[in-house]
Amino acid sequence: NQEINMKRSKINGSLKNAMKQLEAISFKLPVFAAWTFAEWQARRDSTGVIRETMLGWDVTDFGMHDFDSIGAVLFTIRNGIVGKPGIGTPYAEKLICLTGGQRLPLHYHAVKTEDIITRGGLVWMELYNAKQDGGVDYETPVQVYCDGILRTFNAGERFEVVSGGSVTLRPRLYHRFGAEGDAVAGEVSSVNDDRTDNYWAEAVRRFADIIEDEAPLCPLCNEYEKWLAP
C-alpha cells in the first residue's frame, strides 16, 4: 500500500538528521558514508566487501509503517559474513540513531551476542527471556551484565542506559530499546546477519518498502545492487 510505505524523502531527511546527531557527539564515520552515487559507481570494483557485508546506511520502519515511533537510522561500520571468515571482520559494529520517541521492535538473536552502548543521550531498554519454543517469557526475571556487572530485572522492566553505559545481550534474550529524546546507541557484536538472525515478537519486515518520491541521497546497505549497476 503506497499510503503506508516509507517515502524516499522521509529517508533522506532522516539521514541528514542522523548526520547532525553524530556530528554533535563528534563521532566520525568512514569516508564512504558521504559518497555520492557517482563515487560509488566509480569505486564499484573495489567495494565488494562493503557491499557483501552490508556496511553503510540503513533506514527502516521495520515494515510497521510508523517510522516516528518504531524505526531507526543505522550505520554498519564493520561486519563479516557467517561461515566466511576471510571476508570482512570477525565482529560487527553499528550505530543506531534514534529521535525522540523512537524504538526498535521486540526481538532476539539466536547466534549473535552484542553490547548495546549509549554513545549520546539516554537509551531505555526492556528485556525478556525466550521460552524453549521461542516465545516471549513474560514472567521470569532476567539476568544481564551491564558494564560487566550482573544485574537482575523483572520481565519487561524498563531501565535506563546512560551515556557511556552498556548492556551485553546474549543469544535468546528478547530486547526492546528506544529513546525519549534524541539518542545514539552503539552496537559491538559478533558477526551480524540481519537476513537470518532476527527473531521478532512483533509483525516485522527488516527492510522497508520505499516509495521513490525523490532522488536518493545515498544507497542504503540493502540497495547496492539495485542502484549500482555492474
LUMFI-133732 format. One line per 10 residues: number of its first residue (from 1); their letters; for each residue y, z, x of N, C-alpha, C. Coordinates in steps of 0.02 Angstrom, whole numbers, plus 50000, padded with zeros to 5 digits. Atoms other than C-alpha are relative to their C-alpha. Last residue first. Example, Ala and Ser with C-alpha at 12.3 -4.5 7.8 and 13.67 -1.06 7.14 Angstrom:
2) sa) 49941,49997,49958,49947,50357,50684,50055,50037,49961  49941,50000,50045,49775,50390,50615,50060,50000,50045
//
This chain:
230) palwkeyenc) 50024,50017,49932,49824,49354,51384,50028,49934,50023  50049,50054,49999,49935,49401,51234,49978,49985,50072  49999,50028,49932,50020,49569,51245,49946,49947,50007  49935,50026,49981,50066,49620,51067,50000,49963,50067  49965,50034,50055,49900,49647,50981,50063,49965,50024  50031,50066,50008,49803,49684,51139,50032,49961,49944  49989,50044,49942,49923,49824,51184,49971,49930,49989  49975,50066,50019,49928,49898,51010,50005,49950,50057  50055,50035,50034,49828,50060,51021,50019,49929,49981  50059,50000,49958,49944,50135,51153,49940,49965,49968
220) lpclpaedei) 50034,49936,50001,50101,50085,51059,49933,49994,50036  50067,49996,50030,50197,49931,51112,49973,50071,50001  50050,50008,49947,50384,49950,51141,49932,50003,49968  49965,49979,49940,50543,49948,51035,49955,49992,50061  50019,49937,49968,50451,49849,50902,50041,50014,50063  50037,50011,49938,50550,49713,50810,49981,50067,50032  49956,50019,49945,50599,49757,50632,49958,49994,50064  49935,50015,50029,50517,49777,50461,50054,49987,50052  49956,50026,49947,50342,49763,50532,50067,49979,49970  49963,50057,50029,50249,49875,50408,50051,49978,50052
210) idafrrvaea) 49928,50009,49988,50129,49986,50505,50026,49938,49964  49988,50069,50021,49959,50063,50469,50076,49990,50000  49965,50019,50062,49949,50225,50567,49996,49925,49987  49943,50043,49984,49819,50273,50696,50030,49972,49936  49966,49981,49938,49704,50423,50675,50062,49959,50016  50013,50060,49961,49660,50399,50491,50042,50007,50064  49958,50025,49945,49648,50568,50409,49977,49932,50024  50012,50072,50005,49585,50646,50248,50047,49963,50048  49956,50031,50049,49589,50828,50305,49986,49925,50001  50012,49963,50061,49459,50935,50394,50044,49973,49943
200) wyndtrddnv) 49944,49979,50041,49456,50808,50535,49977,50039,49939  50035,49983,50062,49334,50784,50677,50049,50036,49955  49959,49961,50046,49413,50694,50825,49961,50010,49935  50008,49927,49991,49301,50640,50969,50050,50041,49960  50065,49973,50021,49264,50455,50931,49996,50077,50001  50036,50042,50047,49422,50348,50939,49937,50034,49973  49973,49994,50067,49540,50476,51014,49961,49959,49949  50024,50059,50036,49435,50494,51170,50021,50005,49927  49984,50003,50070,49521,50614,51291,49975,49934,49970  49984,50068,50022,49448,50655,51460,50006,49997,49924
190) ssvegavadg) 50050,50046,49975,49452,50844,51489,50016,49931,49971  50067,49996,50027,49616,50921,51441,49950,49962,50042  50039,50015,49940,49799,50954,51475,49927,50012,49981  50073,49994,50006,49907,50944,51319,49969,49980,50066  50040,50037,49951,50093,50976,51321,49927,50009,49984  50062,49969,49976,50192,51029,51169,49969,49955,50052  50043,50045,49960,50373,50981,51139,49940,50040,50024  50040,49971,49946,50470,51067,51000,49962,49945,50036  50025,50050,49953,50602,51032,50868,49963,50035,50057  49945,50040,49972,50615,51172,50740,49971,49948,50046
180) eagfrhylrp) 49949,49990,50051,50478,51245,50629,50064,49963,50019  49937,49970,49978,50344,51172,50740,50046,50009,49940  49939,50035,50018,50162,51120,50723,50061,50038,50024  49938,49971,49972,49984,51168,50754,50059,49956,49983  49944,50034,50033,49814,51150,50673,50062,50031,50030  49931,49981,49985,49653,51195,50760,50049,49956,49963  49950,50034,50042,49467,51196,50723,50070,50026,50017  49951,49951,50023,49364,51259,50869,50053,49962,49961  50020,49973,50065,49210,51151,50892,50044,50059,49978  50030,50042,50052,49245,51117,51076,49979,50040,49938
170) rltvsggsvv) 50065,50025,49980,49359,51238,51171,49969,49959,49943  50040,50018,50058,49544,51259,51138,49935,49969,50023  50057,50041,49979,49637,51350,51276,49954,49989,49941  50061,49980,50036,49807,51411,51214,49945,49953,50022  50053,50048,50011,49965,51403,51319,49942,50032,49962  50064,49971,50020,50134,51485,51344,49948,49947,49985  50037,49980,49941,50278,51408,51441,49932,50029,49985  49991,50049,49946,50390,51403,51287,49968,50026,50065  49932,50005,49975,50317,51522,51158,50004,49951,50058  50011,50016,49929,50152,51494,51068,50070,49985,50028
160) efreganftr) 49952,50040,49964,50168,51579,50899,49979,49990,50073  49969,49964,49944,50030,51641,50785,50044,49951,50039  49950,50038,49962,49969,51591,50613,50028,50043,50056  49941,49960,49986,49809,51675,50554,50049,49960,50043  49939,50028,50029,49691,51540,50491,50063,50040,50012  50005,50071,50016,49534,51642,50524,50064,49976,49966  50035,50014,50062,49591,51811,50589,49998,49925,49987  49959,50013,50059,49644,51811,50769,49955,49995,49939  50038,50009,50062,49566,51883,50927,50049,49992,49942  49968,49971,50059,49642,51866,51101,49956,49985,49939
150) ligdcyvqvp) 50039,50007,50061,49565,51838,51273,50035,50036,49942  50012,49934,50029,49698,51823,51409,49963,49990,49933  50054,49966,49965,49693,51666,51518,49983,50069,49973  49979,49987,49931,49863,51605,51459,49947,50042,50037  49929,50018,49997,49798,51622,51281,50026,50019,50068  49961,49979,49942,49608,51625,51277,50071,49972,49995  49972,50056,49962,49528,51615,51105,50039,50028,50059  49981,49977,49933,49422,51723,50991,50021,49940,50042  50003,50049,49946,49422,51677,50807,50020,50035,50065  49946,49998,49950,49384,51795,50664,49987,49950,50056
140) teydvggdqk) 50012,49961,49939,49257,51741,50531,50059,49998,50048  50011,49928,50003,49306,51692,50354,50000,50035,50067  49937,49968,50020,49375,51516,50330,49996,50076,50002  50018,49930,50015,49234,51434,50428,50065,50037,49985  49953,49949,49977,49279,51249,50418,49976,50069,49978  49948,49979,50046,49136,51126,50402,50044,50055,50029  49935,50031,49986,49044,51050,50547,50055,50019,49953  49998,50067,50029,48868,51087,50482,50066,49964,50012  50054,50040,49971,48847,51235,50600,50002,49928,49975  50068,49982,50022,49015,51302,50543,49949,49955,50034
130) anylemwvlg) 50037,50051,50037,49173,51272,50644,49932,50027,49981  50063,50020,49971,49282,51421,50691,49970,49943,49958  50060,49982,50038,49460,51423,50627,49939,49981,50041  50067,50015,49974,49629,51421,50714,49945,50023,49951  50049,49967,50043,49813,51414,50662,49931,49977,50022  50069,50024,50001,49954,51372,50784,49958,50042,49952  50045,49954,50035,50143,51385,50795,49931,49969,49997  50056,50030,50036,50247,51298,50928,49961,50054,49964  50049,49951,50022,50419,51356,50987,49947,49965,49958  49999,49979,50069,50544,51253,51086,49946,50051,49985
120) grtiidetkv) 49932,49988,50023,50502,51167,51249,50000,50017,49927  49954,50021,49946,50346,51140,51354,50073,50012,49981  49933,50013,50026,50228,51236,51240,50047,49986,50058  49949,49963,49962,50056,51214,51317,50068,49984,49969  49937,50018,50033,49900,51161,51221,50053,50046,50029  49947,49950,50002,49753,51175,51341,50059,49970,49963  49929,50015,49988,49608,51063,51300,50041,50064,50002  49966,49936,49994,49418,51058,51300,50072,49986,50019  49940,49985,49961,49349,50893,51236,50019,50074,49999  50010,50005,49927,49171,50866,51178,50059,50029,50039
110) ahyhlplrqg) 50069,49981,49983,49151,50903,50992,49989,50004,50074  50031,50049,49956,49337,50905,50956,49930,50025,50017  50030,49974,49938,49415,50998,50809,49972,49942,50040  50054,50039,49969,49535,50957,50668,49968,50039,50057  50053,49954,49977,49670,51023,50550,49941,49959,50025  50051,49979,50047,49811,50895,50536,49948,50046,50032  50059,50041,49994,49958,50897,50658,49948,50022,49949  50062,49969,49975,50122,50975,50607,49948,49946,50010  50060,50042,49990,50302,50926,50576,49941,50042,50024  50042,50004,50059,50432,51046,50502,49937,49958,50008
100) gtlcilkeay) 50004,49942,50043,50566,51021,50633,49958,49988,49937  49935,49983,50028,50526,50876,50747,49990,50054,49948  49997,49982,50071,50371,50872,50854,50071,50012,49979  49932,49985,50022,50345,50785,51021,50001,50010,49925  49998,50005,50072,50167,50794,51089,50069,50023,49977  49944,49964,50029,50148,50761,51274,49999,49988,49925  49958,50029,50052,49981,50713,51347,50062,50043,49989  49938,49963,50012,49872,50742,51499,50042,49962,49949  49947,50032,50039,49692,50689,51523,50061,50046,49996  49966,49954,50045,49554,50728,51647,50054,49961,49964
90) ptgigpkgvi) 50052,49960,50034,49429,50636,51757,50029,50053,49954  50007,49934,49971,49564,50505,51797,49945,50039,49963  49950,49949,50017,49573,50318,51767,49987,50065,50036  49940,50028,50032,49414,50215,51780,50048,50057,49981  49960,50037,49952,49277,50261,51903,50065,49973,49973  49961,49956,49955,49204,50398,51793,50044,49964,50050  49977,50047,49948,49153,50275,51655,50043,50038,50050  50055,50042,49978,49047,50378,51533,50019,49949,50053  50064,49965,50000,49198,50448,51442,49945,49951,50020  50043,50025,50053,49351,50349,51492,49933,50036,50005
80) gnritflvag) 50057,50039,49975,49496,50418,51591,49961,49974,49941  50062,49997,50039,49668,50486,51550,49946,49960,50036  50060,50011,49959,49842,50518,51617,49939,50005,49956  49977,50012,49932,50017,50513,51541,49942,49982,50046  50056,49984,49955,49973,50499,51357,50020,49978,50070  50001,50044,49941,50133,50504,51255,49944,50023,50045  50039,49979,49942,50135,50573,51079,50009,49951,50057  49994,50051,49947,50258,50560,50935,49965,50028,50061  49974,49982,49934,50199,50667,50790,50012,49937,50041  49994,50055,49954,50140,50670,50611,50028,50024,50066
70) isdfdhmgfd) 50063,50004,49964,50119,50776,50456,50003,49938,50045  50037,49937,50005,50282,50836,50378,49936,50001,50041  49953,49946,49987,50411,50700,50420,49966,50069,49996  49988,49990,49928,50269,50575,50436,50046,50058,50014  49946,49950,50006,50211,50593,50256,50020,50020,50070  49942,50028,50034,50095,50445,50229,50056,50050,49988  49987,49954,50056,49933,50536,50272,50067,49986,49965  50020,50032,50063,49865,50396,50382,50014,50042,49939  50070,49984,50012,49877,50510,50533,49975,49972,49934  49998,49954,50057,50067,50492,50523,49930,50019,49980
60) tvdwglmter) 50047,50004,50056,50063,50416,50696,50016,50050,49945  49963,49971,50056,50169,50372,50846,49956,49993,49938  50044,49995,50058,50077,50345,51011,50040,50034,49944  49974,49973,50062,50166,50297,51170,49951,49995,49943  49938,50023,50030,50080,50270,51337,50014,50032,49932  49941,49963,49980,49907,50278,51411,50060,49974,49961  49952,49987,50054,49764,50205,51311,50055,50048,50020  50001,49928,50011,49629,50218,51446,50051,50022,49948  50068,49980,50017,49597,50030,51437,49995,50075,49985  50019,50023,50067,49781,49983,51427,49931,50026,49980
50) ivgtsdrraq) 49955,49972,50050,49839,50088,51573,49977,49982,49930  50019,49930,50008,49685,50041,51674,50044,50034,49948  50064,49993,50036,49714,49855,51645,49980,50072,49988  49997,49941,50043,49897,49863,51696,49935,50011,49960  50004,49938,49960,49899,49749,51848,49998,50063,49958  50057,50002,49954,49860,49582,51764,49991,50065,50039  50064,49995,50036,49976,49618,51617,49941,50005,50048  50045,49956,49963,50125,49653,51728,49931,50005,49969  50000,50020,49929,50236,49509,51672,49950,50040,50041  50033,50065,49995,50188,49540,51490,49994,49979,50073
40) weaftwaafv) 50072,49991,50013,50231,49724,51501,49963,49934,50011  50028,49966,49941,50398,49682,51582,49926,50014,49991  50003,50049,49946,50438,49554,51446,49970,50032,50063  50058,50043,50011,50392,49681,51312,49993,49949,50055  49990,50047,50055,50518,49801,51387,49935,49960,49990  50006,50072,49990,50460,49943,51499,50015,49961,49935  49938,50034,50019,50530,50117,51467,49996,49924,50008  49977,49975,50065,50369,50218,51465,50061,49962,49975  50019,50048,50053,50304,50106,51605,50021,50024,49931  49953,50056,50008,50406,50205,51732,49982,49956,49941
30) plkfsiaelq) 50012,50056,49954,50305,50365,51708,50045,49940,49983  50060,50039,50015,50390,50501,51605,49988,49947,50054  49997,50071,49982,50515,50632,51665,49932,49966,49986  50068,50024,49988,50531,50800,51578,50002,49925,50010  50004,50029,49933,50708,50870,51596,49928,49980,50018  50038,49951,49961,50692,50980,51440,49986,49974,50071  49970,49933,50008,50833,50888,51350,49963,50053,50039  49943,49996,49955,50772,50721,51419,50031,50070,49997  50026,49992,49932,50605,50751,51335,50056,50003,50051  50032,49934,49994,50687,50782,51166,49976,50012,50072
20) kmanklsgni) 49945,49951,49994,50801,50630,51189,49972,50071,50008  49971,50009,49933,50650,50519,51224,50057,50049,50011  50045,49967,49953,50567,50591,51068,50026,49994,50072  49990,49928,50006,50718,50542,50963,49956,50038,50049  49935,49984,49970,50713,50364,51028,50013,50075,49997  50006,50006,49928,50527,50354,50989,50065,50018,50035  50035,49940,49976,50556,50422,50814,49990,49997,50075  49955,49944,50001,50687,50289,50779,49968,50064,50027  49949,50010,49947,50570,50152,50836,50049,50058,50002  50032,49988,49935,50428,50221,50729,50051,49993,50056
10) ksrkmnieqn) 50010,49927,49996,50539,50231,50575,49969,50018,50067  49934,49971,49989,50598,50051,50604,49995,50076,50006  49985,50003,49928,50416,49998,50623,50068,50030,50015  49960,50058,49980,50384,50058,50447,50014,50003,50075  49943,49987,49957,50242,50178,50408,50037,49935,50017  50013,50010,49929,50131,50134,50260,50063,50013,50041  50014,49938,49965,50172,50215,50094,49981,49991,50073  49952,49948,50016,50258,50078,49994,49990,50063,50043  49942,50006,49956,50160,49942,50082,50052,50054,49987  49941,50000,50042,50000,50000,50000,50062,50000,50044
//
